[in-house]
Amino acid sequence: MKTLKQEEVDGRDYRDVTAARAGIGRFIEEVYNHQRLHSALGYRPPVEFEAALRPAVASAVGLGLPGIGKSTAMIAELVGAIR
């Protein structure tokens, strides 16, 4: 992840591996997933993209639409369990 290296890691002196993991984890959760816009997601942050996707998946699963099988239902359950 070029962004992670440029925006978080470069130029930082972490006191130990634990501090590095904590700093990188914070960056991914607070900046990369919540603030940074991703071109592959229509220039939205992943959190916003997933929130918009959840109702569409739930609706498609509930309606039993063709092509929406057991695996899609399982993914919808997992996404719901994660958030």
N, C-alpha and C positions, 0 to 999 in steps of 0.2 A: 504494500500500500504506500504509494509515493506520498500521498497526503499525510499519512501518519508520520512518516519519516521527516518530511519537511516542516510540518506544523507542531509536532510534539517532541520528537526524539532529537533532532539536530540541535546542537548547542546546549543541550541540557546535561547536567551532571547529576545522575541519580546516586543516592548514597549507597544503595545496594539493590539486589535483584527484586526484593519485595517492594521497594519504592518505585522501581521502574515498572513493575507489573501494575501497581496501583495507579500511577500516572497515566500509563497507556490505557488501562481500563477506563479510567475517568474520561480521557479524551474520546475514546470510542463511544461510550455511552452518552456523554453530554454534548459533544461537538459533532462527531461523525454521524451518529444516528438521529440526532434531534435538530441540528442546525444546518449542516452542510447539505447543499443541493446536489443531487445526483442526476446527471444527464440521462442515464438509463431508466430513471424513474419519472421522467417528465419534469425534470428540474424541481423535484420535491425531496425532502429528507425521507429516509426510510420509514420513520415512525408515521409520518403523514400518509405515505403511500400504503402502508399496511392497514392503517385505520380506514382508508377509503376502500380497500380491497375486501375487508372482512364482511361487510353487508352484502356485497355482490356474491361472494362465495357462499355465504349462508343462505341467501335467497336461491341460488342455483341448486344447492344441495336439497333445500326444502321443497323445491318444485319438481325434483327428479328429472331435470333436463337431460336430454341425450348427451353423452360424453362426460357427464358429471357422475362419476362412479364412486366406488368405495374408497379409492385412494384419495380423491378430492375431499371426500367427507372426513377422512382421517387427517388430512392436512389442515382442514378447517378447525377440527378439534384441537390439534396441536397448537395452531396459531392462537386460538382462544385460550388455551391453557398457559401459554407463555406470557401473554399480556394480562 
